[in-house]
Structure formats: structure tokens, C-alpha cells
Amino acid sequence: MPEPLPPPLLVNSDETILRFPYPFPEDSYMYSFNVEPHTPSARVESMRAAFDSDEHYLTECRQKARILAEDPRRCLILPHMEQAQWDFLELAMTSLAADYPHHFSLERNGGHWRWINRLLDIDHAFTFGDPAGFDEAPFRFIARQMQGDMVLLDQRDNTLWMDAGMVTGAADWSLKFDVGMSFHQWHAPVPKAHELGVFDRALRYLLMVRHEHPVRRLNWTMTVNPWLDTSTENYTIWGPDRATVTLDDVADRVHLRVELQALFRLPRSHALAFSIRTYLLPLRDIVRVPKWRARLHRVLRDLDPALSTYKGLDLYRQVTVKFLSRYDDGTPLSPGIQHDATGLV
């Protein structure tokens, strides 16, 4: 009897449920904005909360703390983002306390607040809006207690500016390089998208995101070995891995990397909070779902060369395609992201 597959989760080789937001890149177009309202979704567990917190919480928070200790400039906040910091702190604390009350709680008595994080043993009382209640920036205080990267985008002059953030798990980019850049400037390296008008349309949409109406989208790339921190700063650590993948080890070393990105309008500063939660899944688990392995094979096989280079796939894309080709018999696939599986292979 085939193993049951509870949609939309994957199951790895030791039968542990992986909380993976499974939408794969469609193979019929080069770019998709794929934005939807960021409301609780019964289909995907990782999308049920404003900020996903899961069984990897302690590991990822410890990794974030280590990276920040080694390189404090992984968290940068421009001076004019003071109000946005407090907006974000309120959003994060109220969301985490509402979505995970067994781990987090927030007590508010007027301006006197008490934040409790049971997972990290934090019990902190402060006055909202008063920086004297913290030994660090309010944004840094709460962002280091969250999984994923957090960026604050100031809105002015009809565009968005990356003016604050804590980024310890970037997919080959650097906050230190991008901080202070406008929306079109930090997206400048993306091939063909500007000529196609992709970012013009995306910016017009994002400028109209409303308070209490957050949106989300998915982005994808691939990573060799399960590195969350593939930042430009650490390229000498993870970059050489891309030239060492073989057909014998590709199933375990090459990972699909999916980013669940959410954007929240902040009420006082009118800035946008941009969260990036990253999930990794090795090919060995992907090939257990017939539609996913065929879809991924076709996407990588037919990927525009410019996009392959931009995503850093060139050194191992062909060996990955060769591995996946054995699992794709050319059968037409249903549209959409559902797995269409009754069990695992």
C-alpha cells in the first residue's frame, strides 16, 4: 500500500513531515509575480501564521545569533527608520503571540508592555516608543527572535527604499550592499525583467498594499548543500560547492530553495515590512512526488540561460537535469501547484 501524503506536505526518508510551501516554478513563463493575500491557509501549514515558526526555531535563532555576533552589520537600520522599527516590533509581537500563544505572549497596559518568549527564555518589560527600555534597537531585539530575514522598506518619491533589515540567510545577496537602494536599483541584476516591465508593474502594486491587508508570494532558486546563509559575504564558504556536484551525490546535495515572502503595510510610518522565510528540500525527497520531479526537471531543462546564470545554477544544472530526467516520462502534467499524489514513490 502506498504511504499517505497529507497535502500539501512532503515526507522525507525517515517519514518526518516537512513543513514545505510546495509551489514549484511554472514551466510556461520566465517570470511571475504570483502574489496573493497573506491570509491563513488551510492548504499549507507554513502559510497559516503571519510569520511561520516551526520545529527549526531554536536552531535557526542560534544560527542567526552566531552570524550577528560574527558580523553585526548583518543588521542595519538607517536613522529615519525609527518609527518603522516600532511599527515592526508591534506587528511581530502581536502576530507571534496570537499565532503561537504557547510560545509567546504580549501583555499591554497602555504604553507599558511585557514580552515573553518562552523558547528563548526572554521576559522583557518596556515602554512602547521609548528606546531606553532596550539595550539594542527595537527592530534588532525582535527580528533576532524570528525565523527568516526581515527587511523594512521606506516608501517615498513613488518608490520603495531598502532602509533597514536583518539578513542572515540571503540567497547570494548582501544587505550591506543593498541598504539605501531603491526598488529598481536592488533588482537591477535580474535579467530581462526590466525590459519586460516586470518590476514597473510589481512596484505599482506594492505601493498600494494596505494596512491589515498583507500579501505574500513565493520565490525559488537552488542551493548546493543545506546552507541557509548563502550571502555574498560568505561566498568563499558556500560558493565552491557548486562546482563539485556529481551524478552520484546530486540527490542529497542539491536542494530546491523556496522563499515565502510576505509584505505588511506598517500603520504609522507607512513603510512596508518584508519577511523572507527560506525552506530547503533535497532532490532525494522531491523525486518521491511524481508531479514535482517531472515539473522541476522541465523547469531546469528549459530555463532561460540568463536566468540560470543569475540564479547561480550553471555549474550544476546539467547534472541535476540528467538526474531528474530518469524520473520524467514526458506525461502531461496538470496545471497548478497541487501534487496530484495518493502516496509517495
FENCORNOR-V390133 format. One record per pair of residues at least 12 apart in sequence whose ideal C-beta (glycine too) atoms are under 8 Angstrom apart, sorted by the first residue. I is the first residue (numbers start at 0). J is the second residue. If there is no record, write none. Layout:
I/J
I/J
This chain:
0/342
1/341
1/342
1/343
2/14
2/342
2/343
3/341
3/342
4/288
4/338
4/340
4/341
4/342
4/343
6/42
6/337
6/338
7/20
7/21
7/42
7/43
7/336
7/337
7/338
8/21
8/44
9/21
9/280
9/284
9/285
9/287
9/288
10/284
10/287
10/343
11/284
12/283
12/284
17/280
17/284
18/44
18/45
18/51
18/53
18/54
18/278
19/45
19/257
19/278
19/280
20/43
20/45
20/46
20/217
20/257
20/259
20/278
21/43
21/257
21/291
21/336
21/338
22/217
22/257
22/336
23/219
23/255
23/291
23/294
23/295
23/298
23/336
24/219
24/298
25/298
26/294
26/297
26/298
26/301
29/191
29/195
29/303
29/306
30/191
30/192
30/195
30/197
32/197
32/200
32/201
32/204
32/216
33/216
33/217
34/204
34/214
34/215
34/216
35/214
35/215
35/216
36/212
36/213
36/214
36/215
37/49
37/213
37/214
37/215
37/261
37/262
37/263
45/259
45/276
45/278
46/215
46/259
47/98
48/94
48/98
48/99
49/90
49/94
49/95
49/97
49/98
49/213
49/261
49/263
50/91
50/94
50/95
50/98
50/145
50/146
50/147
50/261
50/274
50/276
51/146
51/147
51/259
51/276
52/95
52/98
52/99
52/102
52/145
52/146
53/146
55/146
56/102
56/118
56/146
57/118
57/119
59/146
59/147
59/227
60/118
60/119
60/143
60/144
60/146
62/167
62/227
62/228
63/143
63/165
63/167
63/168
64/143
66/167
66/228
67/143
67/165
67/167
70/232
72/174
72/175
73/165
73/166
73/167
73/174
73/175
73/230
73/232
74/136
74/138
74/139
74/142
74/143
74/164
74/165
74/166
75/163
75/164
75/174
75/175
75/178
76/136
76/138
76/139
76/151
76/162
76/163
76/164
77/153
77/162
77/163
77/178
77/179
79/153
79/162
80/138
80/151
80/153
80/162
80/163
80/268
80/270
82/267
82/268
83/138
83/151
83/153
83/162
83/163
83/265
83/268
83/270
83/272
84/136
84/137
84/138
84/151
84/163
85/127
85/128
85/137
85/267
86/265
86/266
86/267
86/268
86/270
86/272
87/137
87/138
87/141
87/142
87/149
87/151
87/265
87/272
88/137
88/138
88/140
88/141
89/127
90/263
90/265
90/272
91/141
91/142
91/144
91/145
92/105
92/112
92/114
92/141
93/105
95/145
101/117
102/116
102/117
102/118
103/115
103/116
103/117
103/118
104/117
107/127
110/126
110/127
110/128
110/129
111/124
111/125
111/126
111/127
112/124
112/125
112/126
112/127
114/141
116/144
119/144
121/144
123/140
138/151
138/163
138/165
139/165
142/165
143/165
145/274
146/276
147/168
147/259
147/274
147/275
147/276
147/277
148/164
148/165
148/166
148/167
148/168
148/169
148/274
148/275
148/277
149/164
149/165
149/166
149/272
149/273
149/274
149/275
150/163
150/164
150/165
150/166
150/174
150/272
150/273
150/274
150/275
151/163
151/164
151/265
151/270
151/271
151/272
151/273
152/182
152/270
152/271
152/272
152/273
153/268
153/270
154/206
154/269
154/270
154/271
157/206
158/181
158/182
158/183
158/202
158/206
159/181
159/182
159/202
159/205
159/206
159/271
160/179
160/180
160/181
160/182
161/174
161/177
161/178
161/179
161/180
161/185
162/178
162/179
162/270
163/178
164/178
166/230
166/275
167/227
167/228
167/230
168/227
168/228
168/229
168/230
168/275
168/277
169/228
169/229
169/230
169/231
170/220
170/222
170/229
170/256
170/258
170/277
171/220
171/229
171/230
171/231
171/234
171/311
172/185
172/230
172/231
173/230
173/231
173/232
175/232
176/231
182/198
182/202
182/205
183/198
183/202
186/198
188/309
189/309
190/303
190/305
190/306
190/308
190/309
191/303
191/305
191/306
205/262
205/271
208/262
208/263
208/264
208/271
209/264
210/264
210/265
210/266
211/264
212/264
213/261
213/262
213/263
213/264
214/261
214/262
215/259
215/260
215/261
215/262
216/260
217/257
217/258
217/259
217/260
218/257
218/258
218/260
219/255
219/256
219/257
219/258
220/256
220/310
220/311
220/312
221/253
221/254
221/255
221/256
221/310
221/312
221/319
222/237
222/253
222/254
222/256
222/279
223/237
223/240
223/241
223/243
223/244
223/252
223/253
223/254
223/315
224/237
224/240
224/252
224/254
225/254
225/279
225/281
226/240
227/277
227/279
240/252
241/311
241/314
241/315
242/314
242/315
244/314
244/315
244/318
244/319
245/318
246/318
246/321
246/322
249/282
249/315
249/318
249/319
249/322
250/281
250/282
250/283
250/286
250/322
251/281
251/282
251/283
252/281
253/281
253/282
253/315
253/319
254/279
254/280
254/281
254/282
255/279
255/280
255/282
255/285
255/295
256/277
256/278
256/279
257/277
257/278
257/280
258/275
258/276
258/277
258/278
259/274
259/275
259/276
259/277
259/278
260/273
260/274
260/275
260/276
261/273
261/274
261/276
262/274
282/319
282/322
282/323
286/323
286/326
286/344
287/343
287/344
288/338
288/340
288/343
288/344
289/326
289/339
289/340
289/344
290/332
290/333
290/337
290/338
290/339
290/340
291/338
292/323
292/326
292/327
293/326
293/327
293/328
293/330
293/332
294/332
295/323
296/320
296/323
296/324
296/326
296/327
297/327
297/332
299/312
299/316
299/319
299/320
299/323
300/320
300/324
302/316
